[in-house]
Amino acid sequence: MSSPSTNLDVATVVGFGFGLFWFYKGFRDYREFRVVEDTPEMPIRSIPMGLVHVHGKATGEQRVAGPITGTPCFFYKVDIERWVRDKSGGHWSHAATCAEGVRFCLEDATGKVLVDAHGAEYDLILTTKRETGSGAGASLGRLFGGTRDSSLATGSGVSDSDLLNYAESVVSTAHTTFSLDGGSLLSGLGRGSLSLGIGSGHRYRLSEYCIIPEHWYDVTGSCVENPNPQDEHDRNMIVKGQNEPTFLISWRSEKEIESTLRNRAALHIFGGGALSVACLAILLFRLGWL
């Protein structure tokens, strides 16, 4: 049985590692903030090849259904958390993220451009939040990932067993993908992100976000030539760039996006730095070097 002293040492080392991770992530967030701030919004008809910033209404003929609510949408993201028991009772821990959908057009008064949302950072409308065993959609607060539109929460009829099966399937797939590809602690916005382990009988919480037809979105990404255009409206396409990784799709206004990114960067940089310094000080003190 491990001693309290050993547990403290392990917790301190883990805290130091998490602090460094959030510190590094904060600078990535700050870089993203500067890219968004320095890229002016342009009319869709005038966008060049390369990094662009546009604002328009999501349109298109092809739709998919949100896996929890069945909401007709162009793209959805489902964040899955798993209840992890600990000495204090337990907490929710991120298990996997699934993001899928079809290409859609972003339209303003000047024209249209095709958008392939795969690989983006999604700041979308939160359509519902469900827990396995809850039997209905839970009440929602405002998160960075979006806000709730109660008129879209139509999936209360999804059974708990279907919800559990879906969660287990996504987490299992994400775990397999991570194991085969090596994974990255900085991933988490793609089709399947890092899993913290799988197993049957877990309790899950699922949050569904959607790109809704006829809603307006702010998109910052890379404009490239569409290799398979169907007409004059989809000769160009906005995607995640190879040289410029910034690709953000948000329902918020430009000012709200910049404020959110700036605040998040500051929180990660200063919070992560403070955590790492505090944990390092504890380790040096216990080693007798302070």
Helices and strands as residue ranges (DSSP letters): H 4-38, G 44-46, E 50-59, E 64-65, E 72-73, E 75-84, E 91-101, E 104-107, E 112-115, E 121-123, E 125-131, G 150-152, H 160-181, E 204-211, E 216-225, G 232-234, E 236-239, E 248-250, H 254-286
